[in-house]
C-alpha cells in the first residue's frame, strides 16, 4: 500500500510523493528526488523536524532533545522516524529550493587557516565550482578528513566569494579528530571532500527586526546571514546580535564582525563572557542578559545557534517571557569528538 503525502514547503511550494507502507517520510522523499533535510537518521538531532497538518502517522522513536513531548502534541514529528498511515499533508519548514536538488560533492582545497584565539579557527576552502553551490545562509556542510575516515558538520560562516571561496568557523576540541588534524597537520593546498548543503536553519525574508543569539562558534551561521543582509543594507532591518563566549581567550573572534558592522550600520553587537574573571563589560551566561524589551512586544524574528545548555536556558527563559517572537528559529549543535 502507498500513501500520497503533500510536502508543503515554507516558500509555498508543494510537492507530492508516494510513501510505501512502513517507509519513513524522509526515505520516501529522497527516493523520489526530494532531498529532505535529514542528518543523523536516528531521531536524535532534530534536523528533519516537520509538522503534520493532516493524516495519520506512526511517530517512531525520537529523543526528547530532538522532539519534546509538547511539540509532538502540536503535530511535530521527525521525518527520519515518522511513517505515514494514510494520505496527508506535511509542512516542511524550509524553502523548496534547499530540497529539490542533489547535494553537491566536491574535492575542495584548503585555502587558508587563521586562528581566532587558541580555540577557534577560520577555515577557508576553495574550488571554482563553489561559485555554483546552492545554500541558504545559516545552512551547513559536511567535511571529511583527507583519509575519508570521519566527517564533521560545519555551518557556512560566509557567502561564496570569487573565484570560489567560502569560510567556516571551527571550534578546536582537545580530542576532536578534525580539530587535531586542523591544529597539527592541515596545510594550504590539501584536499578535502565536501558535501553541501544541509539544514533547516537559515535566514528567512527579513520583514521585521532581528534578534540573534550565538554561543561560541554559533556565530558562524550568523555571519553568513549578516553578510547577505549587508549586500543591501538600505532594506535590511535592525539587527541585534548577542554573542556569548566562554572566556577572554575567545574574544579575538570579534574581528570577524568588524567589516560587517561597517557595512551594516543597523547592526548592534552585545558581547557576554561566561568567565567571572573576564575583563569584558558583561559577564555570566548569555541568557541572563536577555531583556523582555528585546522581544519588541513580539515584533521580532529570533535566530539562535549554540550548544544544548544555552538552548535549554533560552527555552526556560522564553517560558516566562511576556510575549513570543513572530519568528523563532533554533540550531542546536553538539561538537563531535
Secondary structure, DSSP 8 states (H G I E B T S, - for coil): -EEEEEEEETTS-EEEEEEETT--HHHHHHHTT-----SSSSSSS-TTEEEEEES-EE-----TTTS-HHHHHTTEEETTT-EESS-EEEEESS-GGGTSS--EEEEEEEEEEEESSTTEEEEEEE-GGGGG----TT-EEEEE-TTSS-EEEEEB-S--BTTTEEEEEEE--TT-HHHHHHHHT--TT-EEEEEEEE-S-------S-EEEEEEGGGHHHHHHHHHHHHTTGGG---EEEEEEESSGGGGGGGGGGHHHHHH-TTEEEEEEES-TT--SSEES-GGGG--GGGGGGG--EEEEEEEHHHHHHHHHHHHT-SS--SEEEEEEE----
